[in-house]
Amino acid sequence: MLTGDFVERHLHTLQSLTKAFREQEFRDSVDREVLQMLIETVSKLNEGMDVPCPPQALYIQLTAECFRSQRNACVQCPRNQNLIRDLGFIKVSLRLLRALLGLRLESTDCLFEALRCGVQFLGNLAVGNQVCKDDIWMHAFPHLFLDLLDHKDRKTAAYASMLLYTCLDSLKVDELTLQQENLDVAKKVIGLCQRQPELDWTVLIVTQHFFKSSKLVEKLYVGLSNQERVMFLELVTAQLVEPREAAGDSGIPAELAKFLASCFLDGCRAVLELASCPSAADEEALTVIRLLDVLCEMTSDRQPFMFLQDHPTLLSTTVELLKEVHFLGKVGRNIFSAQQDFSMAGPASHPAVSFKAHLVRLIANLCHGNSHNQNKVREMDGIALILDNCNIDSNNPFISQWAIFALRVILDHNRKNQEVVQALERRGVADDSTLRKMGFRLEERDGSLLLKPIRKEP
């Protein structure tokens, strides 16, 4: 195999070696000379890739089989991992992978299979072996990752994400922020999340590595498209929801929460444009609405994020935004207008659907157990505003329930706020008919105003 031209029987020889490496006993006892001959074969294949004419199909098949043998040799075998590294397989294999990436062949199946096996080999080599991880990173980052994560073959891109996850640690995450090419690797991961949302490796990269670096998130988020930002925020939401169901820590640092709150405040005005230009601002508005969803989840009785209640402008901006959205819905027929005829409701995919309801929810969360914020809502004339959103609205499912919850929170142990509601009712500015339709009533007891459920007659 090493002295003459490659022929078909050489492929069968390599296939036998690949099969043998599946057995743990053979892996543990294989001679160094066998691995030495294997790397010499890979080196010879490398030389064949350098000729001007495209390599024959047999060359590609032999390359794939060499990678399979190397991949199998590393499985649960630290001895072979170290031997393979010491023999120089990493540099030679990476050079062969780059050659494969540069090929333009009519038939791609065999080429894609070789790429997949090569990336799988690197992944198996890196598992549990820090020295191998560092060597692969040193020789493959960032250019090879950029090519592999964006590859048109879905499996090749998926295996590349597995390799990246295996190699990453806190120091390498910091390295992603050092220059634009490095940051582009992180962007490729988000793009892969979009193209293959079922892929676990990309989700793990983002949630277990990217989220832990506020510096990386800030640089990354600024460079993402609106669609990519929506994908990123959906990952944040999922990370928040799952630990709550399991009573665990979300793993979202406080700095990331502060950054996302700032992004919401900076972009929230874009949603107002939907009243006059329903489609022009869809993508930007959807990003703002996803940010609002994230903030609602963060402030839903989550102790690590309760500091958001003390944010200097989050509550006041949210109340003002609710006022403007509510006013726009009143002065003309648009997506913000309350709609009680469900047959006339806006499409469920429209960015503005549920926006008002989530604004009310965030106000309630920020006021929960916080007398300062309760008072601020009163001072901004927000109580009547909340009362006016107790109606059923098909464009804002559950807004009436969120409004009633918000009233409970805003009135809780706050005498001045209770007096405001009493005065509104007595002057006729608002009554509790809407609340009654929702199964609640206002009751005055010992000078306090209580929100009580109406008991149904048996």
Order of alpha helices (4+ residues) and beta strands (2+ residues): alpha-alpha-alpha-alpha-alpha-alpha-alpha-alpha-alpha-alpha-alpha-alpha-alpha-alpha-alpha-alpha-alpha-alpha-alpha-alpha-alpha-alpha-alpha-alpha-beta-beta
